[in-house]
Amino acid sequence: MRSLLNRLFEAAVYLAGLFMIGTLLAVLSSIFGRLVPALEVHGADAYAGYCMAASAFLALSSTLRRGEHIRVTLLLDRLSPGRRRALDIFCHALALAVAGTLAWYSLRLVRQSLAFNDISTGLDATPLWIPQLGMALGTALFALAFAADLVDLIAGKKLGDERPGSEPARIE
């Protein structure tokens, strides 16, 4: 199960990379459209924003699983191993609740945009559920990553044991 989740999170980060390339292409088309009006793409700025948001949200789960989110370990490092584990479990449970709530409302937003046929206010008139899918999928995977980490913590596993790479990034 763990390898399936890791492959899912890695697929999401590759998709995030594709959306980064999409951001680049949208910005370049906007720039060249200003230079050569015949090549102008209406809504290129909006598409760049959609791609950037999708890229950021889709990368959350893989970044968490790799241990590359910034953690303030000032308090954790001063605790005994038992208290450290208890605080780590509490923090992960709280983070799971927050990420789960964000995922729930993101998915709800997609459903509402579909139901109401919401479209963007720009010239492109994009159905809003399409760019909202990236955020919804990214937040759902983020909550799933927190759930997997929480299960590992409760089982007594160290979080860095099965992650790709040997040592998580530390910024203190």
Buried (B, 14 or more C-beta within 10 A) or exposed (E): EEEEBBEBBBEBBEBBEEBBEBBEBBBEBBEEBEEEEEEEBEBBBBBBBBBBBBBBBBBBBBBBBBBBEEBEEEEBEEEEEEEBBEEBBEBBBEBBEEBBEBBBEBBEBBEEBBEEEBBBEEEBEBEBBBBBBBBBBBBBBBBBBBBBBBEBBEEEEEBEEBBEEEEBEEEE
